[in-house]
Amino acid sequence: MAIKVVKFGGSSLADAAQIQKTAAIIRADAQRRYVVPSAPGKRFSTDTKVTDMLYGCYALAEQGLAFKTQLDAIQARYDEIIAGLGLELSLADEFSVIAENFRARAGKDYAASRGEYLNGKVIAAYLGFAFVDAADVIFFRPDGTLDTEKTAAALHERLLELEYAVIPGFYGCGADGYVKTFSRGGSDVTGSIVADAVKAELYENWTDVSGFLVTDPRIVEDPVVIRTITYTELRELSYMGASVLHEAAIFPVRSAGIPINIRNTNAPDHPGTMIVPDSTDDELSVYTITGIAGKKDFTAINIHKDMMNSQIGFCRDVLGVLANRRIPIEHMPSSIDSMTVIVDSHYIRGMENEVRTDITKAVQPDSLDMEDGIALIAVVGRGMCRTRGVAARIFAALAHARINIRMINQGSSELNVIVAVKETDFEQAIRCIYDMFVKSVA
């Protein structure tokens, strides 16, 4: 039987009613055999996530202060869930162990991981699935990175004997034998690792939205959902600031060629977004582009020198200055007599004069100026290479809104076009591009 690994986020598991929804989703498909839960999230806007409650509780324990009231509040949260599910389950012994370990200063990672651990116990009991402690099957190296080989072997061996199981997300076992958490996107990473270990047909990531949106809904009202996106497109959009899965949560399944389906727990009939291998040409978007994303706070270093192109090593010397100052570059458009280097303002702020002096000594430019307040916008889509005039349409959309383009750059794969505009034009530029490529088609 084909295998699907399903991961549910905190909002999908915030209370008993939400867990009942997730259980109905899991039971609706016998292929959904391995479940990766997060800790309970917010039940309402002013609520506190269980993980944040655990952090606060452990902070008191670290200071040698009383924390019983705070830990009791966390236990009450789980007791409410258990009662709502009609389970005959007690976590009293688990909380006694947690209290003892808090007093022994077991560490922040241990404290944070207990949200997933306890929720995994509850969900396994409700579903009638086996419970597998992530600390028994997920391992980290001494440098804090995931020990992929040891983890894959342990997961494969453990899950091979279990037809259905719940494996809590977010944590594993450190090289020192103590609990260690992932740095970010923890439960997403766990789900991806499990999917790879069992060679799943599909990794379903259930959350509170119906997939990825073409662009930021804080800028464009009610943007459409991306139906299908490749791993490469996802990486491009993620790097440019789109709120999507982190690369660490993608790599294990990407390497194995396993697609990811982003679904909405509260709208389970919606197909969501399918993230597919880069080689596929199936289900191209009805739009020329797949997504639009961008970031602010960049600085443009504009350098001009007559006959620059004939001076051997000119660009190398400029980049050498930035490398010596440990300043990474974003883009570097150039012409025969000038070049511009776009850098994240965070890296250069406070050392502008030093960088200016170093570049002047290195290449003796005719002129050099720095321009702050630059924003970068990426227009991404695998359909762009099959469509003529994409850049022209971007120019037209921005020109119509009287937005000046400071830079344009297109990758050799023709997968993305990046434009630089003033930060004051950022939101309007995104809206214009969206209207040109999506709204006019929808």
N, C-alpha and C positions, 0 to 999 in steps of 0.2 A: 504493500500500500504506500502511495506517495505520502510524503511528510511535509507538513507546514509548521513552521515555528511562528508563534504569535507573541508579540510583546505589547503590553498595555501600559500606557503612561499614567502618571499620578492622578490626573483629572478623570481618567476612566475608572479609577479604583478609589475615589474619594470617600464613598460611603457604601452602605449595603445595597442601595438601589442601583448604584453604578456597577457594583460587582455582579449583581444579578443580570445586568445587561451584558457584561462581558462573558458570563457563564453561558448565556443563551447563544452568543456568537460562537463560542468554542464548541458547544454541543451541536450546533447546526451543521458542522462539518467534521466528520470523523478523521479527516486528514490533519486537523489542528491538534497535534499530539503533544507538543512541548510548549509550555507557557512561561513567559518571562515577565514577571510583574515589577512595577515600581512601587515605592511607598505611597500611601494615601496622600493625595494632593488636597487642594483647597475645595471645600464644599460650597463655598460662596466667596464673593470678592474680598471680604474682610477677614476671611478665615486664615489660619496658619497651616502650612504644610507640615506633615509629621516629621520630615527630615529637619526642618528648621526648629521644631520643638525639641528634637533630640540634640541638636547643636547647642541650643540654649540651656538645656538640662545639663549637658556634659560640661559646659563652661562653668557652671556653679560647682560641679564636682571637682573640676581642676583647681578651683580656688579654695577648696576645702569647706565650701558652704553647703548648707542643707539643700537637697534637691528632690526630696520625697514628693512634695506637692506637685512639682513639674512632671515627675515620672508618673505619678498617679494620674495626671491629666492625660498623658499619652496612653496609659493603660485603659483609661475610660473611653478613649477614642476607639480603641480596638474592641473593647467590650460592647460598645454600641453597634459596631459592625457585625460582630458575632451574633448578638441578639437579633439584629435585623435580618440576618441570614437564617435564623432558626437553628443554629448549630449548637451541639453539646460539646463545647470546646473551651478549655481554660488555658490562658497564657500566664497564669500566676507564677508558675515555676520559671518560665522564660524571663519574666520581669524581675524575679528574685536574682537570677544569674546576671542580668543586665545591671541591676543595682550594685551587686558585688563587684562587677568588673569596672563600673564607673568609679567606685571608691578606690579601686586598685589602679586607676588612671590607665585604662586599657587603650586610650588614644581616640582622637577625633574620628579617624576612619572607622574604627569599631562602632563608635556611637552613631555615626551617620548611616552605617550599613544595617542597623537593626530595624529601620523602617521597612526595607525590602524583605529582610529575613522574616519578620513577624507577619507581614502581609502574605508572603509566600506560604507560610504555615496555614493561614486562614483560607486562602484560595485553594490550596491543595485539599484541605479537609472538605470544602464546599463542593469541589468538583469530583472528589473521590480519586484524585491523582496521587502518585508518589511525590514526596518532597525530596529534593536534592539540594543540599546546602552548597551554594556557589563556592564557599571556601574549600570544599572537598574536590572541586573539579576545575577551578580556574586559578592559574598561578602566575605570579609576577617574578621577574628576575631581580637581582640585587639593585640594579640601576632604576628600578621602578617600571620598566617596560613589560608588556605582556610576554610570558613565555609561551609562544604559540604552539610549539611542538608538544610540550608537556601537557598543556591545556587540551589540545585537540585529542591526544591519546586518552587522557582521563575522561573527557566528556564522551567520547565514542564508546569506550569500554563500559562506562556507567549507564549510559542511555540505551545501549544495545539490549540490555536486559529489562528495560522498562518501556512498555508500549505507550504510556502516557505519564508525563511528569511536569512538575513545576520547579523552575530554577530561578531563584531571585536575581534580579539585576543589580548592577552598580558596584559589586564588590567581588573579591576573591581572596586568595591567600598570598601574603607577601613572602619574600625569600627568608624572612626571619621567623616565619610561622604564624605571624599575627595577621589579622584582617587588614586588607588594603583595598581602597576604593579607586575606581577610575577617576581621572581628573575632571572629565566633562562628558556629557552625553552617556553616562554610565550604563543605564539600562538598555539603551539603544545598542551599545557596544556588546553587551552580554548577549542580546538576541541575535546579533550578527555572528558572534562566535559560535553559538549553539547551532545556528542554521548551517554554518560551514561544517561543523563537526559531524552532523547527522546527514549531510548532503541533502538538505531540504530542497523540495521543488520550488518553494516560495517562502519568503520571510515577510510576514504581515506585521506592520507597525501601526498599532491602533492608538489614536489620540483624540483630541476634541475638535479637529478641523478636518474637512473633507479633502485632504491632499494639499499640495503646494500651490500657491497662487502665482500667477504670471508676474506680479509685482507687489510691492508693499501696500497693504490695504490702508495704511495710515496716510498714504500719498494719493492713491487712486481709489475711489469709492467702489467697493464691490468688484474687484478684479476677478477674471475668470480663473478656474482651476486648471492647472496643467494636467492633462490626461496621461501623457507618456513623456518621460525624460530619460536621457541616457546618463550613465555615470559621469561621463566627461562634461556634459552640460551642467550637471549638478555641481560638480567641482568648480566650474567657472563661476556659477551664480553664488555658491557658498563663499568663495574667496572674495567676491565683491560685495559681501555683506548680507546676502539673502539669508533669512532664518530657515535653514534647512539642516538636514542631518550632517553631523561633523564627519570629516574624512575617516576618523578612527572607527566610526560606526558603519562605514561603508566598505572599507578595505577587505575584510574577511569574505563577505559575500560577493564583492566585485571580483576578487581573485578566482572564486569558484564559479562565477557566471550565474549566480542565483539572483533573480529579480527581487526587488523590494516593493511591496504594495502599502502605501500610506492610506489608512482608512480612518473613518470617523465612528467612534463607539456609539455616538448619539444619532448617527444616520447610517446604520450598517448596510443599507441597500445602495448607498452611493459608491460608485466604483473607485473613487479616490484617485490617487496618482500612482502610476506604475513606473518604477525606476528599473531600467533594462540595460543589458550589456551594450557597449558602444557599437558593436558590429551590426546591430539590428537596424533594418530599414522599415520595420513594421510600424503601423499606426503613427505616421508622421503627423505632426500637429496640423490642424486646419488653418493655422496661422503660419506666416513665414518664420516668425520668431517663436522661441519657447519661453523665454523669460527676460525680465529687465531688472537689474540690481545696480546699486551704486553705493559709494561711500564719500564722505566729506573729509576735510582736513588734510589736504595735500599741498605741497609747495613745489612750484616749478622753478628750476634753476636754468635760466636762459643764457646761453653763451654764444657770442658771435666773434668770428675771426675770419678775415679775408683769406681765401685759399686754404681754409681749414682742412679740406679733403686731401690736400697734397702733403700735409704734415703727418708723417708716419707716427703712429702711436698717440695721436691727439685724444681720441675717445678713451683709449686705455689709460692715459695719464689722468684724465678727469675722473674716471671710475676708480682709479687707484686712490685718489684723494678721499672719495667717499668710503671705500673699503677700509682705509686706514682709520677713518672716523667711525667705522662700524655702522654705516648708514646704508641700508638696503635700498635698491631702486625699484620703482614700479614700472616705468616706461621710459623710452629714450628715443623719441622721434628726432630726425636730423635732416639737414639739407647740405649743400656743398659748402656753405659758409657759416652754418649755425647748427647748434644742437640744443635740445632741451632735455633735462633730466627731471622726471617727476618722482618725488620722494614723499613718504609719509611725514607730515609735519612733526609728528611726535619725536622722530629720530633726530631732526635737525634743530628743533627749537632750543634756543639758548646758545647755539654755537654757529649762528649764521655768519658772523664776522670772521671766525676762524676758518670756516669752509671757504668763504670768499677769498681770503688771503691765500689759503693753500692752493686753490685752483688757479689763482692769478700767478703764483710762483711756478706752478707746474706747466702751464700752457700759454701764458701771456696773452689773454684774449683782448680783442679790441673793445669789447663791452661785456659786462656780466651783471645781470640783475636777478633778483629772487622775487617771486610773486606768490603770496600766501592766498588762502581762501579758495583753493581749487577743489572741485569735486569731480570724481570719475564715475561714469555711467557705462555699464556693460550691457550690450544688447546681444543675447545669446540664442542660437538656434541652429540645429543641424540642417534645417531646410534653407538656410541662407545661401549655402553654396550652390543651390539649385535654382536660385531666384536672382534675376538681373535687377540692378538698381537699388539694392538695399541701402547702401551708403547714401545714395542720392535722396532716397526717401527720408532718411534720418536728417540729412542737411535741410531738406525742404520743410520738415516738421518743425525744426528748431528755428529756421529762418523766418517762418510764418509767425512764430512767437517772439521774434526779434531777440533771439538768444544767440550770443556769439560763441562759436566753438573754438576753444583754446588749443585743442589737439584732437587728432583722430588716429586710431591705430587699429589695424586688422590683423589677426593672427594668420599664419600661413595655412592653417586648416580651414579658414573661412568659417569657423564656428562662432566667432564673436567679433563684434566691432565695439571698440572702447572710445568714448569721447570725453574730453575734459571741458567743463564749463565752470563759470563762477559759482561759488556756493549759494549765492543769492538766487541763482537760476535753477538750482538742483531739482526741486520738487516740480516746478513747472516743466522742466525739460523731460522728466520721466512721464508726466501726464501727456505731453505732446507726442512722445514716441509711442506710448500705449494707445493713444487715440488713432495714430497713423496705422499701426500694425494689427491692432486687436479690435478696438471699438468700431472701427470703420468696416470690419469684416463680420463682427458678431451680429 
